[in-house]
Amino acid sequence: MDIGTIRGLGTVVVFIAFIGLALWVFSGRRKSDFDEANLLPFADDPEAMAQMIRQKQQQEEDNKGPKP
């Protein structure tokens, strides 16, 4: 095995890892975890946290509106 083959295999491994990570990040199953992590900067400020929760609830109510 020469250095070119090793570099080629390394590139393939990194490419597969990148594709796997991208699929994991953009998976719909992870949305709730990312929504929770999105609120972490406001965790120390109860007022800001309450406002973010109210906005989230309002968005959920808007999305549950009547369907044609």
Summary of the structure (lengths in Angstrom):
residues: 68
radius of gyration: 21.1
end to end distance: 63.6
largest distance: 64.5
contacts: 113
relative contact order: 0.06
helix: 81%
strand: 0%
